Amino acid sequence: MNTRTLGPQGPRVSALGLGCMGMSFAYGPADQDEAVATLHRALDLGVTFLDTADVYGPHTNERLLNRALQGRRDQVFLASKFGILMDPAQPQLRGVNGRPEYVRASIEGSLQRLGTDHLDLYYLHRVDPNVPIEDTVGAMAELVAQGKVRYLGLSEASAATLERAHAVHPITALQSEYSLWTRDVERNGVLETCARLGIGFVPYSPLGRGFLTGQIASAGDLQSDDFRLQTPRFQGENFQRNLVLAETVKTLATGKGCTPAQLALAWVLAQGEHLVPIPGTKRRKYLDDNVGALDVRLDAGDLAALDAAFAPDAIAGDRYSAVGMTMVGH
């Protein structure tokens, strides 16, 4: 397995991580035994950068990783996140909490559910606009001093917030959505700020929430409780327009002798050595396919063709619902 560094002074991790959310949350039902087998397969392949969060389930995803990592905790670079509030009885109702006391309570819960005495990376999942980022990161820094966390991260934060947070305590990684069809961080200063400050960038949903794999031809291919059905890009005319983009990826992948997923991931990997994408899956066959992206090389012509096809005005619909969009970019 190739490795990359999360920022010039940061830790070395597998060049491709594994997003674990779908094993317990958001993408319809999952076979828990297959999910554990997928986690074990990831470790066997050298994919050791695992990403979870307390809100996934909520809580069930962290417990799943506890089960899967029995006897293997020292083989992984384990990341979790806090800060999103969710009522299990009303999963569409969300909130955020970045208060220092919530930081301290959240880490204890995550450590207990994960069955570990420390996290390698702890992210603020969403910035709380009602709490100064200095207060939140200050409380997170206390966790580092206590040995409960090794490195700190933010998720979906603005460039300005990232600057302020980094001034309080070094931020090792910023996690935000980034793929061929979600390229906001190229235009809002986030990627540039990460490069300038020496912060690793961790793209989540690098396969466009599975859309760029070519496996989703209609809304009927998704389970009724799949959260993607609530997002504009997967609805109505937007869905039909975006299918053209998925077909473009499929055509270019055929020409390269790889799968659409591998092409989409290879594009993300080609955007810089400080990027470590974390494609999510709950099945071994897709994990194996994703890891194959590390062997795909894109030349200047390939990159130009993809850039032309995925111009900003080519993508139809926002990446989250109206409520979800209010939680990003603070």
N, C-alpha and C positions, 0 to 999 in steps of 0.2 A: 504494500500500500504506500502510495506517495504521501508525503506529509507537507503541511504548510504551517506558517507561523501566524498566529493572531496578533498582528502588529509586530514591528521590528524587535521589541523586547518581550513579546508575549510567549505563551507556551506553544509547543509544536503539537499539532493534532492531525488526524487523518485528513487528507485533502478533500474528502467528501464525508460529511456527517450524515446522521440519520435523524430526521424529525419523527417523533414518536406519537404525535397528537392523534393521528387517525386510528391508532390501535385501540383507542378508548373513547373517541370524541369526534363529533362533527361530520364524519364521512359515512354514516350509516353503521350497521352492526359489524363487529369484527370477531373472528375466531381467536380467542385468547391463547389457545395452545399454538396456533400458527403465528400469532404475534410474538410469543416467547421464542419460538423456533426462528423467527426472522431476526430477533435480537441476537440470538446465539450465532446465527449465520453471519451477521454483521461483524461480530467480534472475530469470528474465524477468518473473515476476509480482511481484517485489519481496519474496519470502520469502527473507530473507538470514540468518536465525538457524538455523544447522544444528547438529544434535546427534548426536554419535557417542560411541564408547567403545572402549578397547583390547580389551575382552572380547568385543565383537561380532565373531564369527567363530570364534575370536579373531583379531584383527588385520586381517582382510580388509575390514572396513567402512572403516577408516581409509584403507586403500590405494585403495578404491573412490572415496572422496572426493578423494584426491590426483588420480586420473585425471580425475574430473569437473570439478575446479576449476582445471585447467591454464589459465593466463592470466586467471583470474577470482578468484583468492584475495582480492584487495583489495575485492571486492564483498560479502564475507560476514563475518558475526560467527560465528566457528568455535569450537564448544565440544566438548571431549572429557572423558572420565572415566577414572579409574584406581582400583584398590583391590580389585576382585573377581578372585579367582584361579580359573582353570578349566583342567582337563586336557582337551585336545581329544579324547583317547581315551575319556574318561569325562565327557561334558559335564554330567551331573547332579550330579557332585561339585564342590562350590564351597567357596571359602574367602575370607577377606578379609585384606588386609595394608595397614596404615597406618603402617608403620615409616618413619622419615625416609629411610633409605637406599633403600627401595623407591620412595618419592616421586621421588627424584632419578633413579633408573634408569628409571622409567616415563615421565617426561616426554621423555627422550631417545628412547625407542622411538616414542612417539606423534609427535613432531616429524619423525622420519625417515620414518615411514610416510605421514604427511600431506604431506610435502614442503614444510614451512613452517618458518620460524625462530621462530615464536611461536604460541601459542594465545590467542584472545581471552578464553576462559573455561575454567578447569580445575576440574573437580569431583572431590571424593572420592566415589567411587561408592557405597560403603557404609562406615559407621564401623566401625573395628576396635575391639571392646570391650576388647582386651588392650593397646591403646596409648593413652595419654592424648591426647585430641584436640588439646591444646596442642602436643604434639610433632609431630603430623601437619601441622597448620596452620602451625606454625613453619617446617617444611621447605618447605611450599607457598609461604609468604611469601618464602623465599629465591629461588624461581623468578621471582616478580614483580620482586624487586630486580635479578635477572640479565637481565630483559627477555624471558624465555622465555614468560611468562604475563602477561596484562594484568589479569585479574580472577579471583577465587577463588569457588568454590561448594561446597556439600555436597549430597548426595542421600540422602533417606530418613533424615535425622537427627532426633532428638528436639528439642523446644524448649530443653531444658536444655543439650544439646550445642551447639546453635546459639548460645546465649548465650556459652558458654565459648569457642567458636571465634571469634566476632566480637570478643571482647576481645583476641585475639592479633593478628588482622589483619581488616580489614573483609571481610565476606562479602557478595558482590554478589548471589548468587542461591542459593536452595534449590530443588532439584528433587525432587518426590515425586509419587507417583501421586495423581491427583485427577480425579474425574469425577462424574456423577450417581450412579453406584453405588459410588464409593470416596470417602468423605467424612471419613475419619479425621482429617485435618488440621484440620477444623473443630472437633473435639472434644478434641484432645490438646494444644492451645495453639500448634501450629506456625504456622497462619495469623496468629494474633494476634501472635505474636512477630516474624514477618516484617514485619508492618505497623508494629509499634512500633519496631523497629530500622532500618527503612528498607531492608529486604532484598527484592529481587524474588522472586516465587514462580513457578516454572516447572512447570506440571502436565504430567506425562507420562501416556500412555494416557488422554487426555481423552475418548476414544470407547469406554472400557471394553474395550480390546483388540479393538476392532472390533465388539463385541457390540451396542452401541447403534446401529449403522448399519442394523440390520435385515437384514443380508446373511447372517447365520449362523442357519439354521433347525434344524440338527441337527449332532451331532458329526461326521457324515459329510461335512460341508462343509469340514472341515479336513484338511490333509495329515497322514499318520500320524506325521511327525516334528515336528509343530507343538507347541510347548511348552504351549500353552493346554490341550491335552488332559490335561496333568498337574496342572492347577490345579482346585481344588474347584468353582469357579463354572461350569466347563464340563463337569461330570460329573453323570451320572444325574439324580436328582430335582432337584438344584440347578439344572441346566441348564433343565429344564422350568419350574421356578418363575420363573427369570429371564427366560424367553421372554415372560412376561406383561409385564415391565417394558419389554422391547424393543418390544412391540406398543403400549404406552402412548406411547412416544416417536414411533413411526410415526404414530399417530393424531393426536397434537398437531402433528406436523410437517405433516401434510396440511392441518390447519386454518390453519397459518401460511403455507402455500404454499412450503414449503422441504423439503429432504430431512431424514431422521432425523439424519444426521451433522451437518448444519448446525445443527439445533436443539440437539443435545447440545453442540456447540462454542460456540454462542451463549450457552448457560447458563454455561459455564465463563468465557467472556469477560466476562459480566455480573457476576461475583463480585468484580471490583475491577480498577482500572487498573494495578495492580502485578503482575497475573497475565499471563504470556505462555505459553499452551499450545503444546505441540510435538506435534501429532498425527503419527503415523508413517504412511507409505505407500511403496509401491515402484512405483506406477503413476500416470501422469499424470492419468487420468480421476478418480481419487480425490483427488488433489491439488487439481484444479480445483474439485471439489465442496467440499472443506474450506475453500478460500479464500472460497467463497461465503458462509460463515458470518459473515464480517465485515459483510455487508449485512443480516443478520437482526436485528431488534430485538424483544426480549421485554418485554412490559409486566408490571405487577405481578400480573395474573391468570395469565399464563403461568408466571411464576416460582413462584407459590403452587401451581399445579397440579402442577408438576414436583416441588416440595418434598414435597407430600403423597404423590405416587406413589412417591417414592424415600426414604421414611422408613428409618432405619437397619435396622429389623427386616424390611424388605421384601426385602432382598438376601440371597440364599441362597448360603452358602459363603464361605470365605476367598479373598482375592485371589491368594495364593501357596500352594504346597504347605507342609507343616509345616516343611520345611527352609528354604524361602524366607522364611517368616515370622520365623524366628529372626534373619534378617539385617537387619531393618528396625526402626527406632524406637530405636536406641541413642544 
